[in-house]
Amino acid sequence: MMKLFQRVSGFFSSLFGAKKQIKLGLYGPPNGGKTTLANRICEDWLGEEMGSASALAHETREITVKESIVIKNSDGRELTFNLVDTPGIATKIDYEEFIKAGMSDSEAKKRAKEATKGVIDAIRWLDDVNTVIVVLDATKDPYSQVNITIVGNLEARDIPVLIVANKIDLKKADIKRIEAAFPQYDVIGISAKHGKNIEDFYNKLFEVTK
Amino acid sequence: MSLTLQFVPYSQIAPMSGSERVDYLLGIAKKEKIVLLEGRLSPDQEAALIEKTMQSINKRFKGIELSVVYPDADSKELFTKIKHHVVNFLLGNRSGFTIIGPASVVKEIKQDPDKIQLLTQ
């Protein structure tokens, strides 16, 4: 019944030219700076943060959605989207790493369990987002299979992608390596933490969501 | 420390469904063996492999290291692209190979376009 209602509602929306709701997903491996970028976007356009970021991996373990963010470009054009911050996608999670970082045994096990669920949720949400920003740490090797799997899945679903090379304020950052790894995509270098090149990032968003 | 590599020819997984392939390959990795698969999984099967890996994590099994070596994947030449599409359509993704190593055995797989480095624990 619900599906029938959604179909009828979708039909009338398309008939009267209602704009498609953009769900902009932030995807990437852990510690790339997804939540820092989400906070930057929310602070710039809503005046508030979205979530907590940390140097410790798997700080974001649940999908977070901030609805109806409106951004403007220099031409006065507006872009409205729901921002979906996802947990970092990983192929392994070892609770002992969290113990080494100073957590108690029970805290570490809880965090690891939540992190595994977070990865599963992030993968399942691939079916619900319609534009994706892949956030990569520009100081790290981009040729990881997780990055390739994420981009491959977006390509298979025909989802528009913008690749962000984050942390360009750091000395070891190398945007060219990321560009070489993903030559078929636009790559924009930013520092989400310090706001470096963020205007160019917003302009690219307009291009990708066209 | 000894390492066990299990070679899986593509013909072995070809008759399996996507879900069966993932279960089969993950099952080998959970036995602390390194899987060397001829060819590659599709992107959605790779995502399913990560998802099932996460569901399997416990005190003993901490996940996997995954790497795919796929020659000419980024080729911009039209002929090469068409050739790959036709071969993949007819025979499945048989080109290249996939390494799936249990995280307890394989610490990291470093991947460059042309070489692969397996670092053990």
Boltz contact constraints between the chains, C-beta under 6 A:
constraints:
  - contact:
      token1: [A, 91]
      token2: [B, 50]
      max_distance: 6.0
  - contact:
      token1: [A, 91]
      token2: [B, 53]
      max_distance: 6.0
  - contact:
      token1: [A, 91]
      token2: [B, 63]
      max_distance: 6.0
  - contact:
      token1: [A, 91]
      token2: [B, 64]
      max_distance: 6.0
  - contact:
      token1: [A, 91]
      token2: [B, 66]
      max_distance: 6.0
  - contact:
      token1: [A, 92]
      token2: [B, 62]
      max_distance: 6.0
  - contact:
      token1: [A, 92]
      token2: [B, 63]
      max_distance: 6.0
  - contact:
      token1: [A, 92]
      token2: [B, 103]
      max_distance: 6.0
  - contact:
      token1: [A, 93]
      token2: [B, 57]
      max_distance: 6.0
  - contact:
      token1: [A, 93]
      token2: [B, 63]
      max_distance: 6.0
  - contact:
      token1: [A, 94]
      token2: [B, 62]
      max_distance: 6.0
  - contact:
      token1: [A, 116]
      token2: [B, 54]
      max_distance: 6.0
  - contact:
      token1: [A, 116]
      token2: [B, 57]
      max_distance: 6.0
  - contact:
      token1: [A, 119]
      token2: [B, 54]
      max_distance: 6.0
  - contact:
      token1: [A, 120]
      token2: [B, 51]
      max_distance: 6.0
  - contact:
      token1: [A, 120]
      token2: [B, 54]
      max_distance: 6.0
  - contact:
      token1: [A, 123]
      token2: [B, 47]
      max_distance: 6.0
  - contact:
      token1: [A, 123]
      token2: [B, 51]
      max_distance: 6.0
  - contact:
      token1: [A, 143]
      token2: [B, 111]
      max_distance: 6.0
  - contact:
      token1: [A, 145]
      token2: [B, 66]
      max_distance: 6.0
  - contact:
      token1: [A, 145]
      token2: [B, 67]
      max_distance: 6.0
  - contact:
      token1: [A, 145]
      token2: [B, 68]
      max_distance: 6.0
  - contact:
      token1: [A, 149]
      token2: [B, 46]
      max_distance: 6.0
  - contact:
      token1: [A, 152]
      token2: [B, 43]
      max_distance: 6.0
  - contact:
      token1: [A, 153]
      token2: [B, 43]
      max_distance: 6.0
  - contact:
      token1: [A, 153]
      token2: [B, 47]
      max_distance: 6.0
  - contact:
      token1: [A, 156]
      token2: [B, 43]
      max_distance: 6.0
